[in-house]
């Protein structure tokens, strides 16, 4: 029984805590209770728009341009599937056979 307790203490102390004191992952928060707002932001008063932060405009522009470039680029790529290649080769073979049989 005593050996079991010693083993539990050693395992618990090594796996869950590398130092004494509270961990930053398990420390209680600074808020009394959740306030129910997304990202802890209080809504702006009625009639006022929210001021954009300095990172938002470049992020939105970059995201939009990425979607446009990918949409155009992926739709304009050549069709390099094996099925398309085989279909073209079969059409060429049929054309060659029909040309040789008509001669």
Beta strands, then each sheet from edge to edge (+ up, - down):
end
